[in-house]
Amino acid sequence: MKKMLLLVDKNNRPFIFNWACNRWLSTRVDMVGGLVAFATGSIVVYQLSKGMDPGLAGFALTYALNFSGHLLWVLRMYALLEMNMNSGRLYAYMQVYAINF
């Protein structure tokens, strides 16, 4: 029973690390998104006092608030692309050295 639990722990370890890295990345991206939204809000408030169109101000704030979601999506797609490229290299390596699984 102990050996089975040890093997289950070894099997789950990469998933836990992956989950932890995703949480770390999400936290950092949210912080960057918050800074972008704050900077945009500051610029919009400054420009509104100079006669900026309110519709343009709302447009800028909307896109600034959506920035973190888009950035997180781009980073995850980049990571997925990188993993796919690694799997292609591993497949080629297995073909060269005739490793069968």
Order of alpha helices (4+ residues) and beta strands (2+ residues): alpha-alpha
